Amino acid sequence: MNEKVSVVVPIYNIENEVGICIESICNQSYTNLEIILVDDGSTDSSGAICDKYAEQDHRIQVVHQSNQGLVGARKSGIARATGDYIVNVDGDDWIERNMVEALLSSIMKYSADIVQCNYICEGKQSYTYRWNESIIKLDENICHDIFEAMLQNKDIFSAFIWNKMYKTNVFRQAYLDVPDEMSYGEDYCAFLGYIRPDITIASVDQVLYHYRIRSESVSHAKNGIERILKQNRLTDHMYHMLCQKNHGLDMNLLENWVLRQIITRIRSDISDQIIHISYYKIKDIHVLKGKKVVVYGAGKVGRDYINQLSEFEQIIISGWIDKNYEKYTYDFRNVLPVEQIIHMEYDDVIIAVWDDEQRAKICGELSERFGIEQNKIMQPKPERII
């Protein structure tokens, strides 16, 4: 492989993190890189740090511009990219040494247009998002499924810009069409532009990207109204794009998505830390008081259940299990293989899965494989909070 890969990095006032980011890119095992650092009017030493690294590595070019916001900064870098493929890295994040090589190998192997990797969010509650290795050739029906999953916070293919490699000609136009004022939700706008029926997407089952969760100060809460207005602009843009694509989506899903985003934004504005927002609740949780329980399922429903159960001192969580336990990494509790249930003491097993058929299947497996009595298996339909 000798294809040229452009790496675009928007940078604004992150002097404490930007060096780690740049070094992780410069030290990639794949070396045919064009590294474009866009200093978006930083008022700290971020720009000077970029210039220092450019003196040491001829592959780096630094763009200094007046502050134009995240979208304007990324557009500046993308417009200058001359590589066959493009990778976006946020300036306060960092990447594994083999990220570019692994993604490029996958693109070449599957003749894909876009490939994503697993990533870890690092903060007070660190967690890892994983996808199995896969290749999907998009058509109208699959595009519908992907957009619908996005609106329901599911994970067929992530909307994030930064855990992917793209063919430059596929990504450039999609991103240059993103409105400059869309500083919040740019990922979704670009996502709606490049997910189309003639595209092939792939996933690499490796954790290669490290996303830093940066806490927002309480002093920023006064900007809450402005942030909600930004959310409304994003919503309007997404609504019109989804209508134009005409994939037969239920617009009620978009309205529910908007509500979840606004509530998440408000809560983060009034808190000095990133907090977990639950979307699913356990029906009749009060009946579990005084009991020991095992939770089966470590996805979004399972994570919400664990958070709710943890709020009750009268409920003891004996274990958290999942058939694909290795896909889930949380810093607040370990997810164990299903087989470990034989070593746990419990009164009830709660199946934390959204799909009705899947819950019934798991119930049958627990009975057949481990002899668990049916009256000890709870499989209520999760209730959406918002």
Helices and strands as residue ranges (DSSP letters): E 5-11, H 18-26, E 33-40, H 46-56, E 60-65, H 69-80, E 85-88, E 94-95, H 99-110, E 114-122, E 127-129, E 134-137, H 140-151, E 164-167, H 168-176, H 186-194, E 200-212, G 218-223, H 224-245, H 251-269, E 280-281, G 285-288, E 292-296, H 300-310, E 316-321, G 325-327, E 329-330, G 338-343, E 348-351, H 356-370, G 374-376, E 377-378, E 383-384
